[in-house]
Amino acid sequence: PTELSRLNLLDPPDVIAKKIKKCKTDAFTGMEWDNPERPECTNLLNIYQAVTGRSREDILGEVGEMKWGEFKPLLADAVVQH
């Protein structure tokens, strides 16, 4: 698999941001968990939840209406800060 297929624990912040920016997403607007048509969305939300320690409800209240271009930088910042 390509190096872009995963986040490594020792990746520097700029590499983490680049990988998240380039990760596969879908054409839907908004974020949601557990939609079988959107496994990428569930995966990225799970990462966000893991690094922030917040509840699903709290996260969806913040990012539920976001587009990918808004969510990915937020996710990258959260992963780097963690």
C-alpha positions in Angstrom: 0.0 0.0 0.0 1.0 3.6 -0.6 2.3 5.7 2.3 -0.8 7.9 1.9 -3.0 5.0 3.0 -2.3 5.5 6.7 -1.2 7.9 9.4 2.0 6.8 11.1 2.6 7.7 14.7 5.9 9.3 13.8 4.7 11.3 10.8 5.5 15.0 11.2 2.6 17.5 11.3 3.0 18.6 7.7 2.9 15.0 6.5 -0.2 14.3 8.6 -2.0 17.4 7.1 -1.0 16.3 3.6 -2.3 12.8 4.1 -5.6 13.9 5.5 -6.0 16.5 2.8 -5.5 13.8 0.1 -7.5 11.0 1.7 -10.4 9.6 -0.2 -13.8 11.1 0.4 -17.2 11.2 -1.3 -19.4 13.7 -3.0 -22.0 14.0 -0.2 -22.3 17.2 1.8 -22.3 16.9 5.6 -20.7 14.4 7.9 -22.5 11.3 9.3 -21.6 8.1 11.0 -22.5 4.5 10.0 -23.9 5.1 6.6 -22.8 2.1 4.6 -22.5 4.3 1.5 -20.0 6.5 3.3 -17.3 4.3 4.9 -14.7 7.1 4.5 -16.8 9.5 6.4 -17.3 7.1 9.3 -13.5 6.3 9.3 -12.5 10.0 9.5 -15.1 10.8 12.1 -13.9 7.9 14.2 -10.3 9.3 14.0 -11.6 12.7 15.0 -13.5 11.2 17.9 -10.5 9.2 19.0 -8.2 12.2 19.1 -10.7 14.7 20.7 -12.4 12.3 23.2 -15.7 13.9 22.4 -19.1 12.2 21.9 -20.6 11.5 18.6 -23.5 13.9 19.3 -21.1 16.7 20.2 -19.0 16.2 17.1 -22.0 16.1 14.8 -23.2 19.3 16.3 -20.0 20.9 15.3 -19.2 19.2 11.9 -22.5 17.7 10.8 -23.1 20.3 8.1 -19.5 20.8 7.0 -18.1 20.0 3.6 -14.9 18.0 3.3 -12.9 21.1 2.6 -13.9 22.5 6.0 -13.6 19.2 8.0 -10.3 17.9 6.8 -8.2 20.9 8.1 -10.1 20.6 11.4 -9.3 16.9 11.6 -5.6 17.5 10.6 -5.3 20.0 13.4 -6.9 17.7 16.0 -4.6 14.8 15.0 -1.5 17.0 15.1 -2.5 18.4 18.6 -3.1 14.9 19.9 
